[in-house]
């Protein structure tokens, strides 16, 4: 039976093409064309072989496919896919104070490079910036300086140990005001992650800029080395602490923690507590968290203690 195509008074044999849902205009009730039915009267999801992987939604004269929460519609408009690449803007603040000691500073650089290996680094994928701080703050490289993991890892290995004080508050200020600026390569609608390494109490106040970092929507991690102060790390790390903060040298339950992090972040999104600008944001942060946990497990020694916490998506 021929099919009516909108108000243009032409029709074709058979149903609309599967896989290419076309918006059809509704047939006016005043128009009568013999036995030709209006597509607006049909539930196309129940009439044609729509091919939707998850769910078909009928509209007047057309239909479209939808996917489960936290999945994206594939390019063909029918299938569903998960987010495969963890695209984030990541800035690492590493403590270069004298108390870290050269052998532990090498370990921190090794950790940075193993995290880089786990990420999809590119101009349009994940970007990585590195800042070292002691009595002053020095940008080793900005988010837009390197576009490959090879170049980043080479730059990390060339970082020279500063070997002075511990001005963590100044480093946080620098991160918020400079490292995540568009001028240094930060992008809109891409999750921003800050990761702080420190081995002891800061010699300046961290409260103001730890708070501003979170208000800016930056997901903050804090990794304590040696005699790092728990209260300061909690203040740097993002909330909620009771669900996401842990302190241990035993990594046997890291996989379980990573799964809990995923559930917590995605649950907050679905409840509307966090504005969802990109369905991949949750998956992106989870992939980063899992890569970080795995790398820390591999690098753990008796000298390292871990404090981590995920947060808010931008």
N, C-alpha and C positions, 0 to 999 in steps of 0.2 A: 504494500500500500504506500502511495506517495506521502511525503511528509511536508507539512507547511513550514516554511522558513520565514518567520517573522512577518513583517508588513510588506515585504518586497515582492510578494506574490510569485515567488519561484519556489520550487520544491525539488527534492531529489529522491531517488529510490533508496530505501533502507534507512536505518537509524543514523544519528550523528556519528561521526568518526570517533572510535574509541581511542582514548589517549590524548585527544585534542579537544577538550570541552570548549564548545563555542557558545558565547552568550546569544541566545535567541530572544528577539523581541516578542512580547505577548500579542496574540491575536485579539483584536478588539471584538467585543461581543457583537458589535453591529455588523461585522464582516462575516458573511456566510459563504463558504466555498464548498458546496456539496458535502461530501463525506470526509474531506480533509480535516484531521484533528489538529487542534492547536497544541503545540509542544508545551504550552503553559498548563495544559490540563493533565499532563503526564508526570508521574514520579519517575524521572529518568533513571534514578538509582535502581529501581525495580523493573525497568523496562529494557535497558541496554546492558550489555556486558561492560561495566564501567572500568574494571581493572584496578580499582583502588586496593592497595595492600591492606589498609587498616579500616577506613570507614568512608563511605560515600555520602555526600550531603546534596540533596536535591534543591534546586532553586528554580524559579519560573523560567522554563525553557532551557535549562542547563543543569550542570552539576559540577561539584569539585570534590577533591579528595582531601582528607585531613589525616594527621598522624598523631600518635600518642604524645603525651606531654614529654618534653625533653628530647623529642626527635624532630627532624626536619623533613619537609617534603622533598623528595628527590627531583632531579632536573626533569624527569619525564612527567612530573605532575601526578604520579600514581604511587610510586614506591616511597618508603620511609627509610631514613638513614640517621645514624647517630653522628655526633661531631667527632671527627677523626683526629684533628690537630688541635693542640692546646695553644691557641693564639693569645698570648698575653704580652704586656709590657712589663718586664721584670727588671728591677733595680736592686742590686745587692750592695749593702753597706758592710764593709769588712773592717774590723778593728785592727789597726796597725800599731797599737800601743806597745811599749817596751815589754810589758808583762806577758804578751802573747808568746814571745820567743820565736826565733826563726823556724825551728822545726815544726811548730804548730801553725805558723803562718803558711808554710808549704802545704800543710794538710788542708787548710782552708781553701787555698787555691786549687788543690786537687778536687775538693768537693765542688767548687764552682764549676770546674770543667766537666765533671761527671753529670752535673745537672744540665749543663748546656748540651751534652750528648743525648739527653733524654727528650729534648725539645725540638720542635720543628722551627728552626731558626731561619728566617728570611725576611726580606723587606715587608712582605705581606703576611708573614706568619708571626712567630714570636720574636720580639726584640729584647735584647739584653744590654743593660748598662751596669757599670761597676764604679763604686765610689769607695775610696779608702779614707779612714779618718783616724786621727790621733789627737794631737794638740790643735791641729787644723784639719781642713777637709780638702780632699783632692779628687776630682773626677778623673778616673783612669780612662774611661771611655763612656760616651753617651749612648742612648738608645739607637740613635741613627748613624753611629760611626761604622759599625760592622754589620754585614748582612749574611754572613755564613758562620757556621759553628767553628770551622777551621780557623778563621781569622780571629774570632773571639777567644778561642782557647790559646792561641799564640800570644794574644795581647795579655791574657791573664797570667801566663807564665813569665811574662816580662815585667810584671808589676814589682816595683821595689818596695821593700818593707820600710815603713816610715819610722817606727821604733821610738815613739814619744808618748804623749799623754792619752787620755780617753775622754774625748768631748762628744759623747753620743748625742746629746741634745743639739749641738751644732750640726752634726751629720744629718739628723732628722730634718732640721730646718732646710738644709741644702737640698735634700731629697724632695721635699714638698715644693719648694720655691723654684728649683732648677731642674732636677733630674726628670720630673714628670711634666715638664713644660713642652709645648708643641715645638718650640725652638730646638729642643734636644731630642725630638723624635717621638714623644708620647702621642698616642692617637685617641680620638674620641671613640666612645662605645667599644673600647677594647679593655678587658679586665686589667687593672693595674695591681702589681704585686711588689711589695717591698720586703726584703729579707735582711735582717740585721744580725751580724755576728759580733759578739763581744765576750771578753774574758773577765770582766770585773765591773765594779761600780763606776758609773759615769762621774766625771769631775765637774760636770755642769748639770743644770736642770733639764730633765727630759719631758716634763709633764705637758708643757704648752704644745710642743711640736709632735709629741706622740698623739695627742688629742687631735691636732689639726690634720695629721696624716689620715686618721680614720674618717674625719669629717670630709676629707677630700675624696673619700671612696676608695682608698688604697687598702688592699688586703695586706695586713702586716704579720709577718713572721718574726720571731725572735729566737735565736739560737745562742744558748749560753755555753761558754767554754770555760772549764776550770772553775774559778771562783766567782763566776757571774752571779749577780744578785737576783734572786727570784722575784722580788717585788718590782724591780725595774723592768724585768722582762715581761711580767704580767701587764705592766702599764703600757709597754710598747706594743704587745700583741693585741690582736683584735678580739672583741667580745663575740659570743658569750664565753667567758673563761670556764664556767663549770662544765660545759659540754666539749670543749675543744682543747683545753690546756692539759698537758701532761708532762711529767718529769720522770725520766727513767734512763737506765743504761741497758735495759733489757728490751730488745726489739722483737721479741717473739710474737707480739700481738699487733705489729704494725699494720698488717693487712686488714685486721678487724677495725682498727682506728680509721684507716683510709675509707672503708665502707661507711662507717658512721659519719665521717665528714661529708661524704656524698649525700647521704640521707638528710643531714641537717641543712646543708646549703639548699638542696632542691626543695625541701619542705618549706623553707622560708620564702622561696620564690613563689611557690604555688599558693601560699597563704596571702600573697600580696604585701608581705613585709618588705620586700625588695623589688624595685622596679626592674622588670626583665626587658632589657634592651637587645639582647642577643641570646637565642636559645642555646647557643654553644657555650655561653659564659660558665654555666655550672660545670659542664664536662671539661672545659678548659682548666678551671681551677682544680678540679679533682685530679686530672691527669698530672698537673704540676705537683700537687700534694703527694701523689703516689710516687712520682719520680724522685721527689725530695726525700721521702721516707726511705725508699730503697737505697738511695745513695748514702744517706746517713747511716743506715744499717751496715753498709759495706765499709764505711770509714770509721766506725766507732772504735775508740780506744778508751783506756781507763782515764784519759785526760779530758774526755768530752762528755758533756751533759746536754740534753736537748730540751728546748722549750719551743713549742709551736702552737700556732692558732690560726685558723682561717677566718675570713670575715665576709664582709659586705661586697657585693658585686657592683661594678659601675656600668 
